[in-house]
Amino acid sequence: MIGNWEQSFEYVLESEGGFAKLDGDSGGTTNLGVTQKVWESWVGHPVTEDDMKALTIDDVKPLYKMEFWHAVQADVLPVAIDYMCFDCAVNDGPNRAVILLQQSVGAVVDGRLGPQTLASINNYYAANKISLIERYSDAKEAYYKSLKTFPLFGKGWLNRIDIVENRAKVMANV
């Protein structure tokens, strides 16, 4: 829902944290959940580690809205699912976020959020929103467990899934 952007953004930033440079993290230098590669693409030029450390919430907010929130069409998704899909897009990319959502509702899996997928999401949500929230969490967990980096980052990913699921349930009033 269009009114859920601000709360969803705050939650994602809480999950993402501040500056990080971890060995084994393909994202490389990251601040406020934005990798150096993504930030360089966004600003159109190379940046330094110091530039990354200096990022502010106001700097990254437009990027999050355009590259992740709008990319998964969160404004047209049901409340709670918008946040979950946005959060997944930040972690795994918009295409993966939509694919996992399509799998969760039994839609054709093509990575595009077209009218048939949206109808499936809305119908499933109307019938049983808690089931959809849980199925989306389960799809993310299965995906993470399939990754070769799961032994290194899996505990954190699973913790985030639990946090996101619980927040989504509150958002959906279930």
Summary of the structure (lengths in Angstrom):
residues: 174
radius of gyration: 15.9
end to end distance: 16.8
largest distance: 49.2
contacts: 531
relative contact order: 0.12
helix: 70%
strand: 3%
